[in-house]
Amino acid sequence: MGKTLTVSLFLLTRTESVMPDEYSACVVAASSEKNARELANENCGAEGYTWLDSARVEAKNLGVAGDDTAGIILWSKETS
């Protein structure tokens, strides 16, 4: 029998001040917090490696998602 991949929803929230037109938070479906941070870093447009830095971005596991949603950023919040 094959290995089952568990996919979770992660809420990533920036803890530093955010410039206008930057994302302050996002929800990512991923297999791990590390993977969620990497996906956010590649797709949310923050300068540098903000989403990878645990000192500047909090991560909260919201629970298990459907297996077919891995790798999708489901929601992001842009500051105005």
DRENTORKOL-3810 file (N, C-alpha, C; in nm, 4 decimals):
REM DRENTORKOL-3810
@n.u->0.0838; n.v->-0.1176; n.w->0.0000; ca.u->0.0000; ca.v->0.0000; ca.w->0.0000; c.u->0.0888; c.v->0.1246; c.w->0.0000
@n.u->0.0490; n.v->0.2274; n.w->-0.0768; ca.u->0.1278; ca.v->0.3496; ca.w->-0.0887; c.u->0.1153; c.v->0.4382; c.w->0.0334
@n.u->0.2073; n.v->0.5288; n.w->0.0435; ca.u->0.2108; ca.v->0.6244; ca.w->0.1538; c.u->0.1077; c.v->0.7345; c.w->0.1286
@n.u->0.0346; n.v->0.7747; n.w->0.2309; ca.u->-0.0648; ca.v->0.8810; ca.w->0.2193; c.u->-0.0027; c.v->1.0137; c.w->0.2606
@n.u->-0.0228; n.v->1.1147; n.w->0.1791; ca.u->0.0280; ca.v->1.2480; ca.w->0.2077; c.u->-0.0791; c.v->1.3259; c.w->0.2826
@n.u->-0.0457; n.v->1.3769; n.w->0.3987; ca.u->-0.1380; ca.v->1.4603; ca.w->0.4741; c.u->-0.1125; c.v->1.6059; c.w->0.4378
@n.u->-0.2171; n.v->1.6725; n.w->0.3963; ca.u->-0.2078; ca.v->1.8125; ca.w->0.3573; c.u->-0.2813; c.v->1.8959; c.w->0.4613
@n.u->-0.2150; n.v->1.9990; n.w->0.5104; ca.u->-0.2739; ca.v->2.0871; ca.w->0.6105; c.u->-0.2878; c.v->2.2281; c.w->0.5559
@n.u->-0.3745; n.v->2.3043; n.w->0.6183; ca.u->-0.3868; ca.v->2.4465; ca.w->0.5881; c.u->-0.3048; c.v->2.5235; c.w->0.6904
@n.u->-0.2211; n.v->2.6125; n.w->0.6429; ca.u->-0.1368; ca.v->2.6948; ca.w->0.7293; c.u->-0.1723; c.v->2.8417; c.w->0.7097
@n.u->-0.1936; n.v->2.9110; n.w->0.8219; ca.u->-0.2125; ca.v->3.0548; ca.w->0.8194; c.u->-0.0776; c.v->3.1184; c.w->0.8494
@n.u->-0.0249; n.v->3.1928; n.w->0.7547; ca.u->0.1017; ca.v->3.2644; ca.w->0.7721; c.u->0.0687; c.v->3.4126; c.w->0.7873
@n.u->0.1150; n.v->3.4730; n.w->0.8965; ca.u->0.0853; ca.v->3.6126; ca.w->0.9253; c.u->0.2143; c.v->3.6875; c.w->0.9545
@n.u->0.2370; n.v->3.7959; n.w->0.8821; ca.u->0.3567; ca.v->3.8767; ca.w->0.9052; c.u->0.3422; c.v->3.9536; c.w->1.0353
@n.u->0.4474; n.v->3.9545; n.w->1.1161; ca.u->0.4451; ca.v->4.0208; ca.w->1.2457; c.u->0.5122; c.v->4.1577; c.w->1.2420
@n.u->0.5771; n.v->4.1899; n.w->1.1329; ca.u->0.6408; ca.v->4.3203; ca.w->1.1164; c.u->0.5461; c.v->4.4135; c.w->1.0424
@n.u->0.5786; n.v->4.5435; n.w->1.0405; ca.u->0.4948; ca.v->4.6333; ca.w->0.9630; c.u->0.5055; c.v->4.5997; c.w->0.8155
@n.u->0.3962; n.v->4.6186; n.w->0.7478; ca.u->0.3849; ca.v->4.5811; ca.w->0.6067; c.u->0.3601; c.v->4.7067; c.w->0.5247
@n.u->0.4292; n.v->4.7174; n.w->0.4132; ca.u->0.4133; ca.v->4.8316; ca.w->0.3236; c.u->0.2830; c.v->4.8163; c.w->0.2440
@n.u->0.2273; n.v->4.9297; n.w->0.1965; ca.u->0.1091; ca.v->4.9202; ca.w->0.1111; c.u->0.1384; c.v->4.8294; c.w->-0.0091
@n.u->0.0385; n.v->4.7569; n.w->-0.0513; ca.u->0.0465; ca.v->4.6649; ca.w->-0.1650; c.u->0.1293; c.v->4.5396; c.w->-0.1370
@n.u->0.1645; n.v->4.5126; n.w->-0.0114; ca.u->0.2297; ca.v->4.3874; ca.w->0.0260; c.u->0.1284; c.v->4.3017; c.w->0.0995
@n.u->0.1465; n.v->4.1712; n.w->0.0942; ca.u->0.0575; ca.v->4.0796; ca.w->0.1640; c.u->0.0957; c.v->4.0717; c.w->0.3113
@n.u->-0.0042; n.v->4.0780; n.w->0.3986; ca.u->0.0202; ca.v->4.0686; ca.w->0.5419; c.u->-0.0100; c.v->3.9291; c.w->0.5950
@n.u->-0.0861; n.v->3.8501; n.w->0.5193; ca.u->-0.1211; ca.v->3.7148; ca.w->0.5631; c.u->-0.1640; c.v->3.6324; c.w->0.4433
@n.u->-0.1529; n.v->3.5015; n.w->0.4567; ca.u->-0.2024; ca.v->3.4123; ca.w->0.3533; c.u->-0.2324; c.v->3.2759; c.w->0.4145
@n.u->-0.3201; n.v->3.2032; n.w->0.3486; ca.u->-0.3512; ca.v->3.0663; ca.w->0.3864; c.u->-0.2987; c.v->2.9776; c.w->0.2749
@n.u->-0.2178; n.v->2.8790; n.w->0.3126; ca.u->-0.1532; ca.v->2.7918; ca.w->0.2149; c.u->-0.1840; c.v->2.6465; c.w->0.2484
@n.u->-0.2175; n.v->2.5679; n.w->0.1476; ca.u->-0.2344; ca.v->2.4230; ca.w->0.1645; c.u->-0.1010; c.v->2.3583; c.w->0.1296
@n.u->-0.0427; n.v->2.2879; n.w->0.2254; ca.u->0.0891; ca.v->2.2283; ca.w->0.2042; c.u->0.1075; c.v->2.1083; c.w->0.2972
@n.u->0.2117; n.v->2.0306; n.w->0.2678; ca.u->0.2380; ca.v->1.9100; ca.w->0.3474; c.u->0.3142; c.v->1.9390; c.w->0.4764
@n.u->0.3725; n.v->2.0600; n.w->0.4881; ca.u->0.4478; ca.v->2.0963; ca.w->0.6080; c.u->0.4537; c.v->2.2481; c.w->0.6190
@n.u->0.4881; n.v->2.2959; n.w->0.7377; ca.u->0.5052; ca.v->2.4394; ca.w->0.7556; c.u->0.6160; c.v->2.4919; c.w->0.6652
@n.u->0.7251; n.v->2.4177; n.w->0.6570; ca.u->0.8376; ca.v->2.4586; ca.w->0.5712; c.u->0.7920; c.v->2.4749; c.w->0.4267
@n.u->0.7136; n.v->2.3783; n.w->0.3773; ca.u->0.6629; ca.v->2.3840; ca.w->0.2403; c.u->0.5668; c.v->2.5017; c.w->0.2230
@n.u->0.4838; n.v->2.5278; n.w->0.3229; ca.u->0.3901; ca.v->2.6409; ca.w->0.3171; c.u->0.4661; c.v->2.7727; c.w->0.3079
@n.u->0.5720; n.v->2.7859; n.w->0.3878; ca.u->0.6531; ca.v->2.9081; ca.w->0.3846; c.u->0.7202; c.v->2.9256; c.w->0.2483
@n.u->0.7708; n.v->2.8162; n.w->0.1914; ca.u->0.8355; ca.v->2.8236; ca.w->0.0601; c.u->0.7361; c.v->2.8652; c.w->-0.0481
@n.u->0.6156; n.v->2.8083; n.w->-0.0447; ca.u->0.5133; ca.v->2.8452; ca.w->-0.1430; c.u->0.4739; c.v->2.9915; c.w->-0.1300
@n.u->0.4576; n.v->3.0392; n.w->-0.0069; ca.u->0.4247; ca.v->3.1800; ca.w->0.0145; c.u->0.5374; c.v->3.2689; c.w->-0.0348
@n.u->0.6608; n.v->3.2305; n.w->-0.0073; ca.u->0.7751; ca.v->3.3102; ca.w->-0.0505; c.u->0.7812; c.v->3.3215; c.w->-0.2027
@n.u->0.7458; n.v->3.2138; n.w->-0.2714; ca.u->0.7500; ca.v->3.2134; ca.w->-0.4180; c.u->0.6336; c.v->3.2891; c.w->-0.4810
@n.u->0.5214; n.v->3.3030; n.w->-0.4075; ca.u->0.4001; ca.v->3.3521; ca.w->-0.4712; c.u->0.3358; c.v->3.4761; c.w->-0.4107
@n.u->0.3803; n.v->3.5225; n.w->-0.2965; ca.u->0.3127; ca.v->3.6362; ca.w->-0.2323; c.u->0.3794; c.v->3.7705; c.w->-0.2560
@n.u->0.4912; n.v->3.7738; n.w->-0.3236; ca.u->0.5504; ca.v->3.8989; ca.w->-0.3659; c.u->0.6217; c.v->3.9822; c.w->-0.2609
@n.u->0.6443; n.v->3.9323; n.w->-0.1404; ca.u->0.7175; ca.v->4.0096; ca.w->-0.0399; c.u->0.8643; c.v->4.0205; c.w->-0.0795
@n.u->0.9260; n.v->4.1289; n.w->-0.0415; ca.u->1.0674; ca.v->4.1475; ca.w->-0.0707; c.u->1.1522; c.v->4.0471; c.w->0.0059
@n.u->1.2560; n.v->3.9990; n.w->-0.0561; ca.u->1.3479; ca.v->3.9073; ca.w->0.0099; c.u->1.2824; c.v->3.7739; c.w->0.0438
@n.u->1.3197; n.v->3.7194; n.w->0.1583; ca.u->1.2722; ca.v->3.5882; ca.w->0.1996; c.u->1.1854; c.v->3.5997; c.w->0.3240
@n.u->1.1017; n.v->3.7005; n.w->0.3285; ca.u->1.0187; ca.v->3.7300; ca.w->0.4454; c.u->0.9405; c.v->3.6091; c.w->0.4953
@n.u->0.8737; n.v->3.5382; n.w->0.4065; ca.u->0.7845; ca.v->3.4294; ca.w->0.4466; c.u->0.8598; c.v->3.3112; c.w->0.5058
@n.u->0.9890; n.v->3.3005; n.w->0.4794; ca.u->1.0699; ca.v->3.1911; ca.w->0.5337; c.u->1.1193; c.v->3.2211; c.w->0.6749
@n.u->1.1120; n.v->3.3454; n.w->0.7174; ca.u->1.1707; ca.v->3.3912; ca.w->0.8432; c.u->1.0697; c.v->3.3798; c.w->0.9581
@n.u->1.0908; n.v->3.2865; n.w->1.0482; ca.u->0.9972; ca.v->3.2658; ca.w->1.1594; c.u->0.9976; c.v->3.3822; c.w->1.2588
@n.u->1.0980; n.v->3.4679; n.w->1.2550; ca.u->1.1008; ca.v->3.5857; ca.w->1.3409; c.u->1.0091; c.v->3.6958; c.w->1.2863
@n.u->0.9779; n.v->3.6906; n.w->1.1568; ca.u->0.8953; ca.v->3.7937; ca.w->1.0945; c.u->0.7579; c.v->3.7440; c.w->1.0499
@n.u->0.7383; n.v->3.6107; n.w->1.0497; ca.u->0.6111; ca.v->3.5534; ca.w->1.0058; c.u->0.5720; c.v->3.4394; c.w->1.0990
@n.u->0.4533; n.v->3.4517; n.w->1.1592; ca.u->0.4006; ca.v->3.3439; ca.w->1.2429; c.u->0.3294; c.v->3.2429; c.w->1.1539
@n.u->0.3378; n.v->3.1159; n.w->1.1900; ca.u->0.2674; ca.v->3.0106; ca.w->1.1167; c.u->0.1775; c.v->2.9351; c.w->1.2129
@n.u->0.0540; n.v->2.9136; n.w->1.1701; ca.u->-0.0408; ca.v->2.8387; ca.w->1.2513; c.u->-0.1039; c.v->2.7304; c.w->1.1643
@n.u->-0.0995; n.v->2.6056; n.w->1.2124; ca.u->-0.1621; ca.v->2.4951; ca.w->1.1412; c.u->-0.3108; c.v->2.4994; c.w->1.1722
@n.u->-0.3934; n.v->2.5184; n.w->1.0681; ca.u->-0.5382; ca.v->2.5302; ca.w->1.0858; c.u->-0.6092; c.v->2.3956; c.w->1.0797
@n.u->-0.5394; n.v->2.2920; n.w->1.0374; ca.u->-0.6009; ca.v->2.1600; ca.w->1.0289; c.u->-0.5788; c.v->2.0951; c.w->0.8935
@n.u->-0.6330; n.v->1.9774; n.w->0.8789; ca.u->-0.6124; ca.v->1.8964; ca.w->0.7587; c.u->-0.6997; c.v->1.9473; c.w->0.6440
@n.u->-0.6428; n.v->1.9508; n.w->0.5244; ca.u->-0.7130; ca.v->1.9902; ca.w->0.4020; c.u->-0.7324; c.v->1.8664; c.w->0.3154
@n.u->-0.8038; n.v->1.8824; n.w->0.2069; ca.u->-0.8201; ca.v->1.7734; ca.w->0.1115; c.u->-0.6883; c.v->1.7432; c.w->0.0415
@n.u->-0.6657; n.v->1.6174; n.w->0.0066; ca.u->-0.5402; ca.v->1.5763; ca.w->-0.0568; c.u->-0.5133; c.v->1.6462; c.w->-0.1893
@n.u->-0.6159; n.v->1.6926; n.w->-0.2574; ca.u->-0.5965; ca.v->1.7538; ca.w->-0.3886; c.u->-0.5684; c.v->1.9033; c.w->-0.3829
@n.u->-0.5501; n.v->1.9614; n.w->-0.2633; ca.u->-0.5282; ca.v->2.1059; ca.w->-0.2527; c.u->-0.3841; c.v->2.1441; c.w->-0.2236
@n.u->-0.2918; n.v->2.0492; n.w->-0.2144; ca.u->-0.1526; ca.v->2.0804; ca.w->-0.1815; c.u->-0.0934; c.v->2.1805; c.w->-0.2797
@n.u->-0.0184; n.v->2.2736; n.w->-0.2263; ca.u->0.0541; ca.v->2.3672; ca.w->-0.3099; c.u->-0.0266; c.v->2.4852; c.w->-0.3587
@n.u->-0.1450; n.v->2.5045; n.w->-0.3055; ca.u->-0.2296; ca.v->2.6135; ca.w->-0.3520; c.u->-0.2388; c.v->2.7194; c.w->-0.2435
@n.u->-0.2141; n.v->2.8442; n.w->-0.2818; ca.u->-0.2392; ca.v->2.9540; ca.w->-0.1892; c.u->-0.3870; c.v->2.9854; c.w->-0.2023
@n.u->-0.4592; n.v->2.9662; n.w->-0.0937; ca.u->-0.6040; ca.v->2.9776; ca.w->-0.0973; c.u->-0.6552; c.v->3.1176; c.w->-0.0700
@n.u->-0.5789; n.v->3.1957; n.w->0.0044; ca.u->-0.6241; ca.v->3.3290; ca.w->0.0417; c.u->-0.5031; c.v->3.4115; c.w->0.0780
@n.u->-0.5059; n.v->3.5362; n.w->0.0428; ca.u->-0.4007; ca.v->3.6274; ca.w->0.0867; c.u->-0.4625; c.v->3.7636; c.w->0.1112
@n.u->-0.4052; n.v->3.8358; n.w->0.2037; ca.u->-0.4575; ca.v->3.9661; ca.w->0.2403; c.u->-0.3535; c.v->4.0720; c.w->0.2087
@n.u->-0.3901; n.v->4.1648; n.w->0.1237; ca.u->-0.3010; ca.v->4.2722; ca.w->0.0846; c.u->-0.3372; c.v->4.3955; c.w->0.1659
@n.u->-0.2378; n.v->4.4655; n.w->0.2177; ca.u->-0.2662; ca.v->4.5875; ca.w->0.2942; c.u->-0.3032; c.v->4.6982; c.w->0.1984
@n.u->-0.3765; n.v->4.7946; n.w->0.2504; ca.u->-0.4178; ca.v->4.9074; ca.w->0.1634; c.u->-0.3545; c.v->5.0361; c.w->0.2077
END
